[in-house]
């Protein structure tokens, strides 16, 4: 059985590979009536699959994202870093072009306005619900919404709702990029797909 230079042997399991970057040499080895598939994959991909991201830490980072702040995650070090539109572009952005960096969700993807709309739908008190809906109309919606939360005694409930929303965004981001995560009650596995996950034999 041939062995590719700079690679290792791994068994194939039914889950997702990493960002479609796993282009492997795969073939079947006949064993009685079953077929065992052996593939070759780089150590870098395995490290990326095995490193777990804490969803609470990711949510903390995502909450700092705004229209001028661009966040990235380093799959090798497990750290988040960012640059802003006011930074020296060449010095601060070139390093994020490396394959070890994955872009975090943008402000547009996070969409905190939709969070406010969805929170308002959970408020069952008719009067408070109406106040929040009015606050979301027109200019200055974010400021009016915060003021209305304070006057209605809903600020703590909103912070809890928003935190859960950010954790859910972090979870979906991990699954989209096939990154394992922890700190969530839902199953801690990469997103399922028609591809394979490659773990050491």
GUBA-810184 format. One record per residue: residue number from 1; x, y, z of N, C-alpha, C in turn; residue in one letter. Coordinates in Angstrom, 2 decimals. Layout:
N
SITE|semar|n.east|n.north|n.up|ca.east|ca.north|ca.up|c.east|c.north|c.up|tormi
SITE|NUM|X|Y|Z|X|Y|Z|X|Y|Z|A
...
This chain:
201
SITE|semar|n.east|n.north|n.up|ca.east|ca.north|ca.up|c.east|c.north|c.up|tormi
SITE|1|0.85|-1.20|0.00|0.00|0.00|0.00|0.88|1.24|0.00|X
SITE|2|0.75|2.13|-0.96|1.63|3.31|-1.04|1.36|4.30|0.08|X
SITE|3|2.37|5.06|0.46|2.23|6.10|1.49|2.69|7.42|0.92|X
SITE|4|1.86|8.44|1.02|2.21|9.74|0.46|3.16|10.48|1.39|X
SITE|5|4.09|11.24|0.81|5.06|11.98|1.59|4.38|13.06|2.44|X
SITE|6|4.79|13.13|3.73|4.28|14.18|4.60|2.85|13.97|5.06|X
SITE|7|2.35|12.76|4.97|0.98|12.50|5.39|0.94|11.34|6.37|X
SITE|8|-0.22|11.10|6.95|-0.41|10.01|7.89|-1.66|9.23|7.52|X
SITE|9|-1.77|8.04|8.04|-2.91|7.20|7.71|-4.01|7.36|8.74|X
SITE|10|-5.26|7.50|8.27|-6.40|7.68|9.14|-7.57|6.87|8.62|X
SITE|11|-8.44|6.48|9.56|-9.65|5.78|9.17|-10.73|6.79|8.84|X
SITE|12|-11.69|6.39|8.01|-12.76|7.28|7.58|-13.99|7.07|8.46|X
SITE|13|-14.55|8.18|8.95|-15.78|8.13|9.73|-16.83|9.01|9.05|X
SITE|14|-18.06|8.81|9.38|-19.16|9.50|8.70|-19.42|10.87|9.32|X
SITE|15|-18.73|11.85|8.86|-18.94|13.24|9.30|-18.24|14.14|8.30|X
SITE|16|-18.01|15.43|8.68|-17.53|16.39|7.68|-16.04|16.58|7.73|X
SITE|17|-15.44|16.83|6.55|-14.05|17.22|6.46|-13.92|18.70|6.69|X
SITE|18|-12.70|19.27|6.54|-12.47|20.68|6.87|-12.53|21.57|5.65|X
SITE|19|-13.60|22.34|5.52|-13.72|23.40|4.52|-13.45|22.93|3.09|X
SITE|20|-13.60|21.67|2.82|-13.37|21.17|1.48|-11.90|21.18|1.08|X
SITE|21|-11.00|21.46|2.05|-9.58|21.52|1.74|-8.91|20.16|1.80|X
SITE|22|-9.66|19.15|2.22|-9.10|17.82|2.31|-9.24|17.11|0.97|X
SITE|23|-8.20|17.15|0.20|-8.17|16.43|-1.06|-7.28|15.22|-0.84|X
SITE|24|-7.86|14.05|-0.67|-7.10|12.91|-0.20|-7.01|11.83|-1.25|X
SITE|25|-6.06|10.94|-1.04|-5.93|9.75|-1.87|-6.66|8.63|-1.16|X
SITE|26|-7.85|8.29|-1.64|-8.67|7.31|-0.95|-8.85|6.07|-1.82|X
SITE|27|-8.85|4.92|-1.20|-9.07|3.68|-1.93|-9.61|2.64|-0.97|X
SITE|28|-10.23|1.61|-1.50|-10.82|0.58|-0.67|-9.90|-0.62|-0.52|X
SITE|29|-9.93|-1.23|0.67|-9.19|-2.44|0.92|-10.19|-3.52|1.26|X
SITE|30|-10.32|-4.53|0.42|-11.35|-5.54|0.61|-11.05|-6.40|1.83|X
SITE|31|-12.02|-6.50|2.73|-11.92|-7.35|3.90|-13.18|-8.19|3.98|X
SITE|32|-13.11|-9.42|3.52|-14.26|-10.31|3.45|-15.38|-9.61|2.69|X
SITE|33|-16.55|-9.39|3.34|-17.67|-8.77|2.64|-17.75|-7.27|2.88|X
SITE|34|-16.89|-6.74|3.73|-16.91|-5.31|4.03|-15.69|-4.65|3.42|X
SITE|35|-15.77|-3.34|3.26|-14.68|-2.57|2.69|-14.22|-1.55|3.72|X
SITE|36|-12.97|-1.62|4.08|-12.39|-0.63|4.98|-11.67|0.41|4.13|X
SITE|37|-12.01|1.68|4.30|-11.42|2.74|3.50|-10.31|3.41|4.28|X
SITE|38|-9.16|3.51|3.66|-8.01|4.17|4.27|-7.72|5.43|3.47|X
SITE|39|-7.44|6.54|4.16|-7.12|7.78|3.46|-5.85|8.37|4.04|X
SITE|40|-5.28|9.31|3.32|-4.11|10.01|3.79|-4.48|11.49|3.95|X
SITE|41|-4.10|12.06|5.08|-4.50|13.44|5.37|-3.42|14.11|6.19|X
SITE|42|-3.24|15.40|6.04|-2.16|16.11|6.72|-2.44|16.26|8.20|X
SITE|43|-1.38|16.41|8.98|-1.52|16.62|10.42|-2.24|17.93|10.72|X
SITE|44|-2.06|18.94|9.87|-2.68|20.25|10.08|-4.20|20.14|10.13|X
SITE|45|-4.79|19.32|9.22|-6.24|19.16|9.21|-6.71|18.46|10.46|X
SITE|46|-5.98|17.44|10.91|-6.36|16.73|12.11|-6.33|17.65|13.33|X
SITE|47|-5.29|18.49|13.44|-5.22|19.43|14.55|-6.41|20.38|14.55|X
SITE|48|-6.82|20.79|13.36|-7.95|21.71|13.25|-9.24|21.03|13.70|X
SITE|49|-9.40|19.76|13.32|-10.62|19.03|13.69|-10.66|18.74|15.18|X
SITE|50|-9.51|18.46|15.79|-9.48|18.04|17.18|-9.53|19.21|18.16|X
SITE|51|-9.11|20.42|17.77|-9.13|21.57|18.68|-10.56|22.03|18.90|X
SITE|52|-10.94|22.21|20.16|-12.30|22.60|20.49|-12.36|24.09|20.82|X
SITE|53|-13.41|24.73|20.36|-13.64|26.15|20.64|-14.68|26.26|21.74|X
SITE|54|-14.41|27.08|22.73|-15.39|27.35|23.77|-16.41|28.35|23.24|X
SITE|55|-17.67|27.97|23.21|-18.70|28.82|22.62|-18.87|30.13|23.38|X
SITE|56|-18.68|30.11|24.69|-18.80|31.34|25.46|-17.68|32.32|25.11|X
SITE|57|-16.48|31.78|24.90|-15.36|32.63|24.49|-15.62|33.21|23.10|X
SITE|58|-16.11|32.37|22.20|-16.41|32.84|20.85|-17.50|33.91|20.89|X
SITE|59|-18.53|33.70|21.72|-19.61|34.69|21.83|-19.08|36.02|22.35|X
SITE|60|-18.15|35.97|23.32|-17.53|37.20|23.83|-16.87|37.98|22.70|X
SITE|61|-16.14|37.26|21.85|-15.44|37.90|20.75|-16.41|38.45|19.71|X
SITE|62|-17.44|37.69|19.40|-18.39|38.11|18.38|-19.16|39.36|18.81|X
SITE|63|-19.37|39.52|20.12|-20.10|40.70|20.59|-19.30|41.98|20.37|X
SITE|64|-18.00|41.86|20.15|-17.17|43.04|19.91|-17.14|43.45|18.44|X
SITE|65|-17.73|42.63|17.58|-17.71|42.91|16.15|-18.68|44.03|15.81|X
SITE|66|-18.21|44.98|15.02|-19.07|46.04|14.50|-18.74|46.26|13.03|X
SITE|67|-19.29|47.30|12.47|-19.12|47.54|11.03|-17.65|47.76|10.65|X
SITE|68|-16.84|48.26|11.59|-15.44|48.56|11.29|-14.47|47.49|11.80|X
SITE|69|-14.96|46.52|12.56|-14.10|45.51|13.17|-14.28|44.17|12.48|X
SITE|70|-13.18|43.56|12.05|-13.20|42.29|11.34|-12.44|41.26|12.17|X
SITE|71|-13.15|40.25|12.64|-12.59|39.26|13.57|-12.21|37.99|12.83|X
SITE|72|-11.14|37.34|13.32|-10.66|36.08|12.74|-10.28|35.12|13.85|X
SITE|73|-10.34|33.82|13.52|-9.96|32.77|14.46|-8.80|31.98|13.88|X
SITE|74|-7.78|31.75|14.71|-6.61|31.00|14.27|-6.78|29.54|14.67|X
SITE|75|-6.88|28.67|13.68|-7.13|27.25|13.94|-5.91|26.55|14.53|X
SITE|76|-4.75|27.16|14.43|-3.55|26.54|14.99|-3.35|26.91|16.45|X
SITE|77|-3.56|28.18|16.79|-3.32|28.64|18.16|-4.59|28.66|19.01|X
SITE|78|-5.76|28.66|18.35|-7.02|28.73|19.09|-7.35|30.12|19.59|X
SITE|79|-6.70|31.14|19.04|-6.91|32.51|19.49|-7.70|33.31|18.45|X
SITE|80|-8.44|34.33|18.95|-9.13|35.28|18.10|-8.29|36.56|17.98|X
SITE|81|-8.37|37.19|16.84|-7.71|38.48|16.64|-8.51|39.26|15.60|X
SITE|82|-8.24|40.54|15.49|-9.04|41.36|14.58|-8.23|42.53|14.05|X
SITE|83|-8.79|43.17|13.05|-8.29|44.46|12.59|-9.49|45.35|12.35|X
SITE|84|-9.25|46.65|12.31|-10.33|47.60|12.06|-10.06|48.35|10.77|X
SITE|85|-11.08|48.99|10.27|-10.94|49.76|9.03|-10.05|50.98|9.22|X
SITE|86|-9.73|51.30|10.48|-8.88|52.46|10.77|-7.42|52.06|10.95|X
SITE|87|-7.14|50.74|10.84|-5.77|50.26|11.01|-4.99|50.41|9.71|X
SITE|88|-3.66|50.27|9.82|-2.82|50.22|8.63|-3.15|48.94|7.89|X
SITE|89|-3.77|49.05|6.76|-4.34|47.88|6.07|-3.30|46.81|5.76|X
SITE|90|-2.17|47.20|5.17|-1.17|46.22|4.76|-0.59|45.46|5.94|X
SITE|91|-0.28|46.19|7.02|0.35|45.57|8.18|-0.61|44.68|8.96|X
SITE|92|-1.87|45.08|9.05|-2.80|44.38|9.93|-3.62|43.30|9.24|X
SITE|93|-3.69|43.30|7.95|-4.58|42.35|7.27|-3.84|41.24|6.53|X
SITE|94|-2.60|41.46|6.19|-1.87|40.48|5.39|-1.76|39.13|6.10|X
SITE|95|-1.54|39.14|7.41|-1.36|37.88|8.13|-2.64|37.06|8.17|X
SITE|96|-3.80|37.72|8.04|-5.07|36.99|8.09|-5.37|36.25|6.80|X
SITE|97|-4.51|36.43|5.79|-4.67|35.71|4.53|-4.15|34.29|4.62|X
SITE|98|-3.43|33.99|5.70|-2.91|32.63|5.90|-4.06|31.65|6.10|X
SITE|99|-3.87|30.41|5.66|-4.93|29.40|5.76|-5.30|29.05|7.19|X
SITE|100|-4.43|29.41|8.16|-4.73|29.11|9.57|-5.84|30.01|10.12|X
SITE|101|-6.18|31.09|9.43|-7.17|32.04|9.91|-8.53|31.81|9.24|X
SITE|102|-9.58|31.83|10.05|-10.95|31.71|9.55|-11.71|32.96|9.96|X
SITE|103|-12.42|33.57|9.04|-13.16|34.80|9.34|-14.35|34.51|10.25|X
SITE|104|-14.53|35.36|11.25|-15.70|35.28|12.10|-16.89|35.90|11.38|X
SITE|105|-18.10|35.70|11.87|-19.27|36.32|11.23|-19.15|37.84|11.21|X
SITE|106|-19.61|38.45|10.16|-19.61|39.91|10.07|-20.79|40.47|10.86|X
SITE|107|-20.77|41.79|11.06|-21.89|42.43|11.75|-23.20|42.18|11.02|X
SITE|108|-23.13|42.17|9.70|-24.34|41.94|8.90|-24.90|40.54|9.13|X
SITE|109|-24.02|39.55|9.25|-24.46|38.18|9.50|-25.03|38.06|10.91|X
SITE|110|-24.38|38.67|11.87|-24.84|38.61|13.26|-26.22|39.27|13.39|X
SITE|111|-26.37|40.45|12.83|-27.67|41.13|12.73|-28.37|41.29|14.08|X
SITE|112|-27.84|42.18|14.90|-28.42|42.40|16.22|-29.82|43.00|16.16|X
SITE|113|-30.14|43.67|15.07|-31.48|44.21|14.93|-32.51|43.07|14.90|X
SITE|114|-32.19|42.02|14.16|-33.08|40.86|14.14|-33.21|40.23|15.52|X
SITE|115|-32.13|40.26|16.29|-32.20|39.76|17.67|-33.25|40.54|18.46|X
SITE|116|-33.24|41.86|18.29|-34.19|42.70|19.02|-35.62|42.40|18.59|X
SITE|117|-35.81|42.21|17.29|-37.14|41.86|16.78|-37.60|40.53|17.36|X
SITE|118|-36.72|39.55|17.36|-37.08|38.23|17.88|-37.33|38.26|19.38|X
SITE|119|-36.56|39.08|20.09|-36.80|39.21|21.53|-38.18|39.81|21.79|X
SITE|120|-38.51|40.83|21.02|-39.81|41.49|21.20|-40.96|40.49|21.04|X
SITE|121|-40.79|39.53|20.15|-41.84|38.51|19.93|-42.03|37.62|21.15|X
SITE|122|-41.03|37.56|22.03|-41.14|36.72|23.22|-41.80|37.45|24.39|X
SITE|123|-41.95|38.76|24.28|-42.54|39.55|25.37|-44.06|39.44|25.28|X
SITE|124|-44.67|38.80|26.27|-46.11|38.52|26.23|-46.96|39.65|26.80|X
SITE|125|-46.35|40.52|27.60|-47.12|41.65|28.14|-47.47|42.58|26.98|X
SITE|126|-48.77|42.81|26.69|-49.18|43.61|25.52|-48.61|45.02|25.53|X
SITE|127|-48.61|45.67|26.69|-48.13|47.04|26.76|-46.63|47.12|26.49|X
SITE|128|-45.85|46.25|27.14|-44.41|46.25|26.95|-44.06|45.84|25.51|X
SITE|129|-44.79|44.91|24.98|-44.56|44.48|23.61|-44.77|45.62|22.63|X
SITE|130|-45.83|46.38|22.86|-46.13|47.53|21.99|-45.04|48.59|22.09|X
SITE|131|-44.56|48.84|23.31|-43.50|49.83|23.49|-42.23|49.43|22.74|X
SITE|132|-41.89|48.15|22.79|-40.70|47.68|22.10|-40.86|47.75|20.59|X
SITE|133|-42.03|47.41|20.10|-42.27|47.45|18.66|-42.19|48.88|18.14|X
SITE|134|-42.70|49.82|18.90|-42.62|51.22|18.51|-41.17|51.69|18.53|X
SITE|135|-40.40|51.24|19.53|-39.00|51.64|19.65|-38.18|51.17|18.45|X
SITE|136|-38.58|50.07|17.85|-37.82|49.50|16.73|-38.12|50.19|15.40|X
SITE|137|-39.07|51.08|15.39|-39.44|51.76|14.15|-38.60|53.03|13.94|X
SITE|138|-38.19|53.24|12.71|-37.51|54.49|12.36|-36.06|54.57|12.82|X
SITE|139|-35.53|55.79|12.78|-34.13|56.03|13.14|-33.93|55.91|14.65|X
SITE|140|-32.69|55.59|15.01|-32.35|55.50|16.43|-32.95|54.31|17.13|X
SITE|141|-33.25|53.25|16.37|-33.94|52.09|16.94|-33.14|51.45|18.07|X
SITE|142|-31.84|51.36|17.92|-31.03|50.71|18.96|-31.09|51.50|20.27|X
SITE|143|-30.96|52.81|20.16|-31.00|53.63|21.38|-32.38|53.59|22.02|X
SITE|144|-33.45|53.73|21.21|-34.80|53.69|21.75|-35.13|52.33|22.35|X
SITE|145|-34.62|51.28|21.73|-34.85|49.93|22.24|-34.21|49.76|23.61|X
SITE|146|-32.96|50.22|23.77|-32.27|50.11|25.06|-33.00|50.91|26.13|X
SITE|147|-33.43|52.11|25.78|-34.15|52.94|26.75|-35.46|52.27|27.17|X
SITE|148|-36.15|51.68|26.21|-37.43|51.03|26.51|-37.22|49.79|27.37|X
SITE|149|-36.16|49.06|27.13|-35.84|47.90|27.97|-35.66|48.32|29.42|X
SITE|150|-34.94|49.42|29.62|-34.68|49.91|30.98|-35.98|50.35|31.65|X
SITE|151|-36.81|51.11|30.94|-38.05|51.61|31.53|-39.07|50.50|31.77|X
SITE|152|-38.97|49.42|30.99|-39.93|48.32|31.10|-39.46|47.20|32.02|X
SITE|153|-38.27|47.34|32.55|-37.74|46.30|33.43|-37.40|45.01|32.71|X
SITE|154|-37.04|45.11|31.43|-36.76|43.93|30.62|-35.28|43.79|30.27|X
SITE|155|-34.45|44.63|30.86|-33.05|44.64|30.45|-32.36|43.30|30.73|X
SITE|156|-32.57|42.72|31.91|-31.92|41.46|32.24|-32.37|40.33|31.31|X
SITE|157|-33.66|40.31|31.01|-34.17|39.28|30.10|-33.58|39.44|28.72|X
SITE|158|-33.40|40.69|28.28|-32.82|40.95|26.97|-31.36|40.49|26.92|X
SITE|159|-30.58|40.79|27.97|-29.18|40.39|27.98|-29.06|38.86|27.93|X
SITE|160|-29.94|38.18|28.64|-29.92|36.72|28.63|-30.27|36.20|27.23|X
SITE|161|-31.30|36.79|26.62|-31.72|36.40|25.27|-30.61|36.66|24.26|X
SITE|162|-29.98|37.83|24.35|-28.92|38.19|23.41|-27.73|37.27|23.56|X
SITE|163|-27.39|36.94|24.82|-26.26|36.05|25.05|-26.50|34.68|24.41|X
SITE|164|-27.69|34.16|24.60|-28.03|32.87|24.01|-28.00|32.93|22.49|X
SITE|165|-28.41|34.07|21.94|-28.39|34.24|20.49|-26.96|34.24|19.96|X
SITE|166|-26.05|34.91|20.68|-24.66|34.94|20.25|-24.01|33.56|20.36|X
SITE|167|-24.36|32.81|21.39|-23.83|31.46|21.53|-24.33|30.58|20.39|X
SITE|168|-25.58|30.77|20.00|-26.12|30.00|18.87|-25.42|30.38|17.57|X
SITE|169|-25.12|31.66|17.39|-24.37|32.10|16.21|-22.99|31.46|16.21|X
SITE|170|-22.35|31.41|17.39|-21.02|30.79|17.49|-21.10|29.30|17.16|X
SITE|171|-22.14|28.64|17.64|-22.29|27.21|17.37|-22.46|26.95|15.87|X
SITE|172|-23.32|27.74|15.21|-23.53|27.56|13.78|-22.28|27.89|12.98|X
SITE|173|-21.53|28.88|13.44|-20.27|29.23|12.79|-19.28|28.08|12.88|X
SITE|174|-19.20|27.46|14.05|-18.31|26.30|14.22|-18.73|25.17|13.29|X
SITE|175|-20.02|24.90|13.22|-20.50|23.81|12.38|-20.27|24.11|10.90|X
SITE|176|-20.45|25.36|10.52|-20.23|25.75|9.13|-18.77|25.53|8.73|X
SITE|177|-17.85|25.80|9.67|-16.43|25.65|9.39|-15.86|24.33|9.89|X
SITE|178|-16.77|23.43|10.30|-16.37|22.09|10.75|-15.35|22.13|11.88|X
SITE|179|-15.62|22.99|12.86|-14.77|23.13|14.04|-15.50|22.54|15.24|X
SITE|180|-14.82|21.71|15.99|-15.43|21.15|17.19|-15.54|22.23|18.26|X
SITE|181|-16.56|22.10|19.11|-16.79|23.13|20.12|-17.22|22.50|21.43|X
SITE|182|-17.19|23.31|22.49|-17.63|22.89|23.81|-18.34|24.06|24.48|X
SITE|183|-19.01|23.76|25.59|-19.73|24.82|26.29|-21.13|25.00|25.81|X
SITE|184|-21.75|23.92|25.30|-23.13|23.98|24.81|-23.78|22.65|25.09|X
SITE|185|-25.08|22.68|25.39|-25.77|21.45|25.73|-26.09|20.60|24.51|X
SITE|186|-25.95|21.17|23.32|-26.25|20.41|22.11|-25.08|19.52|21.74|X
SITE|187|-25.29|18.48|20.92|-24.22|17.55|20.59|-22.99|18.26|20.04|X
SITE|188|-21.84|17.94|20.62|-20.59|18.60|20.25|-19.90|17.83|19.14|X
SITE|189|-20.44|17.93|17.92|-19.86|17.24|16.77|-19.88|18.19|15.59|X
SITE|190|-18.95|18.02|14.65|-18.97|18.86|13.45|-20.22|18.60|12.63|X
SITE|191|-20.54|19.53|11.74|-21.71|19.43|10.87|-21.62|18.19|10.00|X
SITE|192|-22.74|17.47|9.87|-22.78|16.30|9.03|-22.81|16.71|7.56|X
SITE|193|-22.20|15.92|6.72|-22.23|16.18|5.29|-21.97|14.87|4.56|X
SITE|194|-21.91|14.96|3.24|-21.67|13.78|2.44|-20.19|13.42|2.42|X
SITE|195|-19.35|14.28|3.02|-17.93|13.99|3.06|-17.62|13.10|4.28|X
SITE|196|-16.34|12.99|4.62|-15.93|12.15|5.74|-15.10|12.95|6.72|X
SITE|197|-15.17|12.54|7.98|-14.27|13.10|8.97|-13.11|12.13|9.12|X
SITE|198|-11.91|12.64|9.32|-10.74|11.78|9.30|-10.08|11.83|10.68|X
SITE|199|-10.14|10.75|11.40|-9.57|10.66|12.74|-8.49|9.59|12.76|X
SITE|200|-7.52|9.72|13.70|-6.42|8.74|13.71|-6.92|7.32|13.93|X
SITE|201|-6.28|6.38|13.25|-6.60|4.95|13.43|-6.13|4.54|14.81|X
